[in-house]
């Protein structure tokens, strides 16, 4: 086979694989960013209870039974 054939065929085989890989990385990073921004309220309050005096007083005022789901 000639060199021209390889010059024409290889980019059309490599570029789609590269683009699909970039799309996968982009979607996985978006998912990680979306999961990173979610705050678990229960864990947040438990960490606040272990904090300083003001944080523990605020956490005591938050009653989970009174909070509607």
N, CA, C and O atoms as a GROMACS GRO file, in nm:
protein
  276
    1UNK      N    1   0.083  -0.118   0.000
    1UNK     CA    2   0.000   0.000   0.000
    1UNK      C    3   0.088   0.125   0.000
    1UNK      O    4   0.202   0.124   0.045
    2UNK      N    5   0.031   0.228  -0.051
    2UNK     CA    6   0.111   0.350  -0.064
    2UNK      C    7   0.102   0.434   0.063
    2UNK      O    8   0.015   0.415   0.148
    3UNK      N    9   0.194   0.525   0.072
    3UNK     CA   10   0.202   0.614   0.187
    3UNK      C   11   0.081   0.707   0.190
    3UNK      O   12   0.033   0.743   0.298
    4UNK      N   13   0.032   0.745   0.074
    4UNK     CA   14  -0.084   0.833   0.068
    4UNK      C   15  -0.206   0.768   0.133
    4UNK      O   16  -0.286   0.835   0.198
    5UNK      N   17  -0.220   0.637   0.115
    5UNK     CA   18  -0.332   0.566   0.175
    5UNK      C   19  -0.325   0.574   0.327
    5UNK      O   20  -0.427   0.600   0.392
    6UNK      N   21  -0.208   0.554   0.385
    6UNK     CA   22  -0.193   0.563   0.530
    6UNK      C   23  -0.217   0.705   0.580
    6UNK      O   24  -0.273   0.725   0.688
    7UNK      N   25  -0.174   0.802   0.503
    7UNK     CA   26  -0.193   0.942   0.541
    7UNK      C   27  -0.342   0.976   0.543
    7UNK      O   28  -0.386   1.056   0.625
    8UNK      N   29  -0.419   0.915   0.455
    8UNK     CA   30  -0.562   0.942   0.451
    8UNK      C   31  -0.641   0.858   0.550
    8UNK      O   32  -0.738   0.908   0.608
    9UNK      N   33  -0.603   0.735   0.572
    9UNK     CA   34  -0.683   0.642   0.654
    9UNK      C   35  -0.657   0.661   0.803
    9UNK      O   36  -0.753   0.661   0.881
   10UNK      N   37  -0.536   0.676   0.844
   10UNK     CA   38  -0.503   0.682   0.987
   10UNK      C   39  -0.571   0.799   1.058
   10UNK      O   40  -0.625   0.777   1.166
   11UNK      N   41  -0.572   0.920   1.004
   11UNK     CA   42  -0.644   1.028   1.074
   11UNK      C   43  -0.794   1.000   1.091
   11UNK      O   44  -0.852   1.036   1.193
   12UNK      N   45  -0.856   0.936   0.993
   12UNK     CA   46  -0.998   0.907   1.003
   12UNK      C   47  -1.027   0.793   1.101
   12UNK      O   48  -1.142   0.774   1.142
   13UNK      N   49  -0.927   0.719   1.138
   13UNK     CA   50  -0.944   0.615   1.240
   13UNK      C   51  -0.911   0.668   1.379
   13UNK      O   52  -0.975   0.630   1.477
   14UNK      N   53  -0.812   0.753   1.389
   14UNK     CA   54  -0.764   0.802   1.518
   14UNK      C   55  -0.850   0.917   1.571
   14UNK      O   56  -0.879   0.922   1.690
   15UNK      N   57  -0.889   1.007   1.486
   15UNK     CA   58  -0.963   1.126   1.531
   15UNK      C   59  -1.096   1.091   1.596
   15UNK      O   60  -1.126   1.147   1.702
   16UNK      N   61  -1.179   1.002   1.540
   16UNK     CA   62  -1.304   0.968   1.610
   16UNK      C   63  -1.281   0.906   1.748
   16UNK      O   64  -1.356   0.935   1.841
   17UNK      N   65  -1.182   0.822   1.761
   17UNK     CA   66  -1.151   0.762   1.891
   17UNK      C   67  -1.109   0.871   1.989
   17UNK      O   68  -1.148   0.868   2.106
   18UNK      N   69  -1.030   0.964   1.944
   18UNK     CA   70  -0.985   1.074   2.028
   18UNK      C   71  -1.104   1.161   2.071
   18UNK      O   72  -1.111   1.202   2.187
   19UNK      N   73  -1.196   1.190   1.980
   19UNK     CA   74  -1.311   1.273   2.012
   19UNK      C   75  -1.406   1.203   2.109
   19UNK      O   76  -1.461   1.266   2.199
   20UNK      N   77  -1.426   1.074   2.092
   20UNK     CA   78  -1.510   0.998   2.184
   20UNK      C   79  -1.446   0.994   2.323
   20UNK      O   80  -1.517   1.004   2.423
   21UNK      N   81  -1.317   0.981   2.330
   21UNK     CA   82  -1.247   0.982   2.458
   21UNK      C   83  -1.261   1.118   2.527
   21UNK      O   84  -1.284   1.124   2.647
   22UNK      N   85  -1.247   1.225   2.452
   22UNK     CA   86  -1.265   1.359   2.510
   22UNK      C   87  -1.408   1.380   2.560
   22UNK      O   88  -1.428   1.441   2.665
   23UNK      N   89  -1.506   1.331   2.486
   23UNK     CA   90  -1.644   1.344   2.528
   23UNK      C   91  -1.668   1.266   2.657
   23UNK      O   92  -1.737   1.315   2.747
   24UNK      N   93  -1.613   1.146   2.667
   24UNK     CA   94  -1.627   1.067   2.788
   24UNK      C   95  -1.564   1.137   2.908
   24UNK      O   96  -1.623   1.142   3.016
   25UNK      N   97  -1.445   1.191   2.891
   25UNK     CA   98  -1.379   1.262   3.000
   25UNK      C   99  -1.457   1.386   3.041
   25UNK      O  100  -1.465   1.418   3.160
   26UNK      N  101  -1.515   1.456   2.945
   26UNK     CA  102  -1.594   1.574   2.976
   26UNK      C  103  -1.719   1.537   3.056
   26UNK      O  104  -1.750   1.603   3.155
   27UNK      N  105  -1.789   1.433   3.015
   27UNK     CA  106  -1.910   1.392   3.086
   27UNK      C  107  -1.878   1.340   3.225
   27UNK      O  108  -1.953   1.367   3.319
   28UNK      N  109  -1.770   1.266   3.240
   28UNK     CA  110  -1.735   1.216   3.373
   28UNK      C  111  -1.692   1.329   3.466
   28UNK      O  112  -1.720   1.324   3.586
   29UNK      N  113  -1.624   1.429   3.413
   29UNK     CA  114  -1.586   1.542   3.497
   29UNK      C  115  -1.708   1.625   3.537
   29UNK      O  116  -1.714   1.677   3.648
   30UNK      N  117  -1.806   1.639   3.447
   30UNK     CA  118  -1.930   1.709   3.481
   30UNK      C  119  -2.004   1.635   3.592
   30UNK      O  120  -2.058   1.698   3.683
   31UNK      N  121  -2.007   1.505   3.585
   31UNK     CA  122  -2.074   1.425   3.688
   31UNK      C  123  -2.002   1.439   3.822
   31UNK      O  124  -2.067   1.450   3.926
   32UNK      N  125  -1.870   1.439   3.820
   32UNK     CA  126  -1.795   1.457   3.944
   32UNK      C  127  -1.818   1.596   4.003
   32UNK      O  128  -1.830   1.610   4.125
   33UNK      N  129  -1.823   1.698   3.919
   33UNK     CA  130  -1.850   1.833   3.967
   33UNK      C  131  -1.990   1.843   4.025
   33UNK      O  132  -2.010   1.910   4.126
   34UNK      N  133  -2.087   1.778   3.963
   34UNK     CA  134  -2.225   1.783   4.013
   34UNK      C  135  -2.235   1.712   4.148
   34UNK      O  136  -2.306   1.759   4.237
   35UNK      N  137  -2.166   1.601   4.163
   35UNK     CA  138  -2.169   1.529   4.290
   35UNK      C  139  -2.092   1.603   4.398
   35UNK      O  140  -2.125   1.590   4.516
   36UNK      N  141  -1.993   1.680   4.361
   36UNK     CA  142  -1.912   1.752   4.458
   36UNK      C  143  -1.992   1.866   4.521
   36UNK      O  144  -1.968   1.902   4.636
   37UNK      N  145  -2.087   1.922   4.447
   37UNK     CA  146  -2.163   2.037   4.495
   37UNK      C  147  -2.280   1.998   4.586
   37UNK      O  148  -2.342   2.085   4.646
   38UNK      N  149  -2.311   1.870   4.596
   38UNK     CA  150  -2.422   1.825   4.680
   38UNK      C  151  -2.376   1.821   4.824
   38UNK      O  152  -2.273   1.761   4.856
   39UNK      N  153  -2.454   1.884   4.913
   39UNK     CA  154  -2.420   1.888   5.055
   39UNK      C  155  -2.517   1.798   5.130
   39UNK      O  156  -2.638   1.813   5.117
   40UNK      N  157  -2.464   1.706   5.207
   40UNK     CA  158  -2.548   1.622   5.292
   40UNK      C  159  -2.574   1.698   5.421
   40UNK      O  160  -2.483   1.723   5.499
   41UNK      N  161  -2.700   1.735   5.442
   41UNK     CA  162  -2.735   1.822   5.554
   41UNK      C  163  -2.707   1.755   5.688
   41UNK      O  164  -2.660   1.821   5.781
   42UNK      N  165  -2.734   1.626   5.699
   42UNK     CA  166  -2.710   1.555   5.826
   42UNK      C  167  -2.562   1.555   5.863
   42UNK      O  168  -2.526   1.581   5.978
   43UNK      N  169  -2.476   1.527   5.766
   43UNK     CA  170  -2.332   1.528   5.792
   43UNK      C  171  -2.284   1.669   5.826
   43UNK      O  172  -2.197   1.687   5.910
   44UNK      N  173  -2.341   1.769   5.759
   44UNK     CA  174  -2.304   1.907   5.786
   44UNK      C  175  -2.335   1.945   5.930
   44UNK      O  176  -2.252   2.006   5.997
   45UNK      N  177  -2.454   1.909   5.977
   45UNK     CA  178  -2.494   1.943   6.114
   45UNK      C  179  -2.409   1.866   6.214
   45UNK      O  180  -2.371   1.921   6.318
   46UNK      N  181  -2.379   1.740   6.187
   46UNK     CA  182  -2.295   1.661   6.279
   46UNK      C  183  -2.155   1.720   6.290
   46UNK      O  184  -2.096   1.721   6.398
   47UNK      N  185  -2.101   1.770   6.178
   47UNK     CA  186  -1.970   1.836   6.185
   47UNK      C  187  -1.978   1.965   6.262
   47UNK      O  188  -1.885   2.001   6.334
   48UNK      N  189  -2.089   2.036   6.249
   48UNK     CA  190  -2.107   2.161   6.322
   48UNK      C  191  -2.119   2.135   6.472
   48UNK      O  192  -2.074   2.217   6.552
   49UNK      N  193  -2.179   2.022   6.512
   49UNK     CA  194  -2.190   1.989   6.654
   49UNK      C  195  -2.052   1.972   6.717
   49UNK      O  196  -2.033   2.000   6.835
   50UNK      N  197  -1.958   1.924   6.638
   50UNK     CA  198  -1.822   1.902   6.688
   50UNK      C  199  -1.738   2.029   6.684
   50UNK      O  200  -1.623   2.027   6.729
   51UNK      N  201  -1.792   2.137   6.631
   51UNK     CA  202  -1.718   2.262   6.617
   51UNK      C  203  -1.714   2.341   6.747
   51UNK      O  204  -1.720   2.284   6.856
   52UNK      N  205  -1.703   2.472   6.733
   52UNK     CA  206  -1.694   2.557   6.852
   52UNK      C  207  -1.830   2.573   6.919
   52UNK      O  208  -1.927   2.509   6.878
   53UNK      N  209  -1.838   2.656   7.022
   53UNK     CA  210  -1.959   2.670   7.104
   53UNK      C  211  -2.076   2.723   7.022
   53UNK      O  212  -2.188   2.674   7.036
   54UNK      N  213  -2.053   2.821   6.938
   54UNK     CA  214  -2.160   2.879   6.858
   54UNK      C  215  -2.216   2.775   6.761
   54UNK      O  216  -2.337   2.762   6.746
   55UNK      N  217  -2.127   2.701   6.697
   55UNK     CA  218  -2.173   2.598   6.604
   55UNK      C  219  -2.254   2.490   6.674
   55UNK      O  220  -2.355   2.445   6.620
   56UNK      N  221  -2.212   2.449   6.792
   56UNK     CA  222  -2.286   2.345   6.863
   56UNK      C  223  -2.422   2.396   6.909
   56UNK      O  224  -2.518   2.320   6.909
   57UNK      N  225  -2.432   2.524   6.949
   57UNK     CA  226  -2.561   2.581   6.987
   57UNK      C  227  -2.657   2.588   6.867
   57UNK      O  228  -2.776   2.559   6.880
   58UNK      N  229  -2.605   2.625   6.754
   58UNK     CA  230  -2.688   2.629   6.633
   58UNK      C  231  -2.734   2.489   6.596
   58UNK      O  232  -2.850   2.470   6.558
   59UNK      N  233  -2.646   2.391   6.607
   59UNK     CA  234  -2.684   2.254   6.574
   59UNK      C  235  -2.789   2.201   6.670
   59UNK      O  236  -2.875   2.123   6.629
   60UNK      N  237  -2.784   2.241   6.796
   60UNK     CA  238  -2.886   2.198   6.892
   60UNK      C  239  -3.021   2.260   6.859
   60UNK      O  240  -3.125   2.196   6.881
   61UNK      N  241  -3.022   2.381   6.808
   61UNK     CA  242  -3.147   2.446   6.771
   61UNK      C  243  -3.213   2.381   6.650
   61UNK      O  244  -3.335   2.388   6.633
   62UNK      N  245  -3.133   2.318   6.566
   62UNK     CA  246  -3.188   2.250   6.449
   62UNK      C  247  -3.240   2.113   6.492
   62UNK      O  248  -3.162   2.023   6.522
   63UNK      N  249  -3.368   2.099   6.494
   63UNK     CA  250  -3.429   1.972   6.533
   63UNK      C  251  -3.474   1.901   6.406
   63UNK      O  252  -3.555   1.955   6.330
   64UNK      N  253  -3.422   1.782   6.382
   64UNK     CA  254  -3.452   1.711   6.258
   64UNK      C  255  -3.597   1.667   6.251
   64UNK      O  256  -3.650   1.651   6.140
   65UNK      N  257  -3.664   1.648   6.364
   65UNK     CA  258  -3.803   1.608   6.362
   65UNK      C  259  -3.894   1.720   6.315
   65UNK      O  260  -4.002   1.694   6.261
   66UNK      N  261  -3.853   1.844   6.336
   66UNK     CA  262  -3.935   1.957   6.295
   66UNK      C  263  -3.915   1.996   6.150
   66UNK      O  264  -3.995   2.070   6.093
   67UNK      N  265  -3.809   1.947   6.089
   67UNK     CA  266  -3.780   1.983   5.950
   67UNK      C  267  -3.861   1.892   5.858
   67UNK      O  268  -3.851   1.769   5.866
   68UNK      N  269  -3.940   1.952   5.772
   68UNK     CA  270  -4.022   1.875   5.679
   68UNK      C  271  -3.935   1.826   5.564
   68UNK      O  272  -3.844   1.896   5.519
   69UNK      N  273  -3.963   1.708   5.518
   69UNK     CA  274  -3.883   1.649   5.410
   69UNK      C  275  -3.918   1.709   5.277
   69UNK      O  276  -3.860   1.672   5.176
   0.00000   0.00000   0.00000
